[in-house]
Amino acid sequence: MGNKEILRQRVEELAAKVSGEVEELSGVLILKVKGAYLSETLSAAKSFPDVPCDFLHDMTALDLKDHFEVVYQLSSLHGPQRLRVKGTVDREHPVVNSVTRLWRGANFLEREAYDMFGIEFKGHPNLKRIYLWDDFEGYPLRKDYVTESLEERSVVLPLKKGE
């Protein structure tokens, strides 16, 4: 049995344990779980026997209007395996556990998701805005974030003579 088959078997076993769904897209396994299971799922994936997904490439979030998804892109320092883990997060109370205890590199990625989407990462060592100023109101990557209309943006104030 090759790495890909072993990884699929491990992911299927984990999915059964956390009530997740497994699919494959462009050769990458995707494990979808509820946000409450993200930390447990990622910890298990990091230590899969024979096919650990121990390297966090990236983490981002998506606003799907009725809920958020937090997406983790994993691979391995020891093999070719790749895994994407997607966690569904409630829109009204967007809180999941931080994975900075598993990967220190998640620190800034979680801060970015907090800054842009308002998703809170419980247990994060320094959860504060990373791009926007502290008193900035709202979360710009949310679909319901209101900006000024195109008409308001296209208004050009006349310049005074000599400017």
C-alpha positions as CSV (number, residue, x, y, z in Angstrom):
1,M,0.0,0.0,0.0
2,G,1.5,3.4,-1.0
3,N,1.5,6.6,0.9
4,K,-1.6,7.9,-0.8
5,E,-3.6,4.9,0.1
6,I,-2.3,4.9,3.7
7,L,-3.2,8.6,4.0
8,R,-6.7,8.0,2.7
9,Q,-7.2,5.2,5.2
10,R,-5.9,7.4,8.1
11,V,-8.2,10.3,7.0
12,E,-11.2,8.0,6.6
13,E,-10.6,6.6,10.1
14,L,-10.2,10.1,11.5
15,A,-13.4,11.3,9.7
16,A,-15.4,8.5,11.3
17,K,-14.1,9.5,14.7
18,V,-14.9,13.2,14.4
19,S,-18.1,12.9,12.2
20,G,-16.3,14.4,9.3
21,E,-16.7,14.1,5.5
22,V,-13.9,13.2,3.1
23,E,-13.6,14.2,-0.5
24,E,-10.8,14.6,-3.0
25,L,-10.2,17.5,-5.3
26,S,-7.3,17.7,-7.8
27,G,-5.5,14.9,-6.0
28,V,-5.7,16.5,-2.6
29,L,-7.8,14.9,0.2
30,I,-10.1,17.2,2.0
31,L,-11.5,16.5,5.4
32,K,-14.5,18.6,6.4
33,V,-15.3,18.8,10.1
34,K,-17.3,21.0,12.6
35,G,-15.2,23.8,14.1
36,A,-15.3,22.2,17.5
37,Y,-13.3,19.3,16.1
38,L,-10.6,21.3,14.3
39,S,-7.9,21.2,17.0
40,E,-8.4,17.4,17.6
41,T,-8.5,16.7,13.9
42,L,-5.3,18.7,13.2
43,S,-3.5,17.2,16.1
44,A,-4.3,13.7,14.8
45,A,-3.3,14.5,11.3
46,K,0.0,15.9,12.4
47,S,0.8,12.5,14.0
48,F,-0.6,10.1,11.5
49,P,1.5,6.9,11.7
50,D,3.6,6.5,8.5
51,V,2.1,9.5,6.8
52,P,2.2,12.5,9.2
53,C,0.7,15.8,7.8
54,D,3.1,17.7,10.0
55,F,3.7,20.9,8.1
56,L,1.2,23.8,8.1
57,H,1.6,25.5,4.7
58,D,-1.3,28.0,5.1
59,M,-4.5,28.8,6.9
60,T,-7.2,31.0,5.8
61,A,-11.0,31.6,6.2
62,L,-13.9,31.9,3.9
63,D,-17.3,33.6,4.4
64,L,-20.0,31.4,2.9
65,K,-22.8,33.8,4.0
66,D,-24.5,31.4,6.5
67,H,-21.2,30.3,8.1
68,F,-17.4,30.6,8.0
69,E,-14.9,28.0,7.0
70,V,-11.4,27.9,8.4
71,V,-9.1,26.1,6.0
72,Y,-5.8,24.5,6.8
73,Q,-3.4,23.4,4.1
74,L,-1.1,20.6,5.4
75,S,1.7,18.6,3.9
76,S,4.6,16.6,5.3
77,L,8.2,17.2,6.0
78,H,8.7,13.4,5.5
79,G,6.7,12.5,2.3
80,P,4.6,13.7,-0.5
81,Q,1.2,13.6,1.3
82,R,-1.1,16.6,1.3
83,L,-4.3,17.2,3.2
84,R,-6.7,20.1,3.4
85,V,-8.8,20.4,6.6
86,K,-11.9,22.6,6.5
87,G,-13.8,23.5,9.7
88,T,-17.3,24.9,9.7
89,V,-17.6,27.8,12.1
90,D,-20.8,29.4,13.3
91,R,-21.3,33.0,11.9
92,E,-23.0,34.3,15.1
93,H,-20.3,33.1,17.5
94,P,-17.2,32.5,15.4
95,V,-14.8,30.8,17.9
96,V,-12.4,27.9,17.4
97,N,-9.4,26.7,19.3
98,S,-6.0,28.0,18.3
99,V,-3.5,25.6,16.9
100,T,-0.5,27.7,17.8
101,R,0.4,24.9,20.3
102,L,0.8,22.6,17.3
103,W,2.4,25.0,14.9
104,R,4.0,28.3,16.0
105,G,3.6,29.5,12.5
106,A,-0.2,29.6,12.9
107,N,0.2,32.7,15.1
108,F,0.1,35.3,12.3
109,L,-2.3,33.2,10.2
110,E,-4.8,33.2,13.0
111,R,-4.4,36.9,13.6
112,E,-5.0,37.6,10.0
113,A,-8.3,35.5,10.1
114,Y,-9.3,37.4,13.2
115,D,-8.5,40.8,11.7
116,M,-10.3,40.2,8.4
117,F,-13.2,37.9,9.4
118,G,-13.6,38.4,13.2
119,I,-13.0,34.7,13.9
120,E,-11.7,34.2,17.4
121,F,-9.0,31.6,18.2
122,K,-9.4,30.5,21.8
123,G,-6.0,30.0,23.5
124,H,-4.1,32.2,21.0
125,P,-1.1,33.8,22.7
126,N,-1.6,37.3,21.2
127,L,-4.9,37.6,19.3
128,K,-5.0,41.2,18.1
129,R,-5.3,42.9,14.7
130,I,-2.3,42.4,12.4
131,Y,-3.1,44.7,9.5
132,L,-5.8,47.2,10.6
133,W,-5.6,49.7,13.5
134,D,-7.0,48.7,16.9
135,D,-10.2,50.8,16.7
136,F,-11.1,49.8,13.1
137,E,-14.7,48.9,13.0
138,G,-15.8,45.7,11.3
139,Y,-14.1,42.9,9.4
140,P,-13.4,43.7,5.7
141,L,-13.5,40.2,4.2
142,R,-17.0,39.4,5.5
143,K,-19.6,39.4,2.9
144,D,-21.8,41.7,5.0
145,Y,-19.1,44.4,5.4
146,V,-20.4,47.7,4.2
147,T,-18.2,50.0,2.2
148,E,-19.1,53.2,0.5
149,S,-20.9,53.0,-2.9
150,L,-19.1,53.3,-6.2
151,E,-20.7,56.7,-6.6
152,E,-19.3,57.9,-3.3
153,R,-15.8,56.7,-4.2
154,S,-15.9,58.3,-7.6
155,V,-16.6,61.8,-6.3
156,V,-13.5,63.9,-6.8
157,L,-13.2,67.0,-4.8
158,P,-12.1,70.0,-6.8
159,L,-8.6,71.2,-6.2
160,K,-7.9,74.7,-5.1
161,K,-5.8,76.9,-7.5
162,G,-2.1,76.2,-7.1
163,E,-2.5,72.6,-5.8
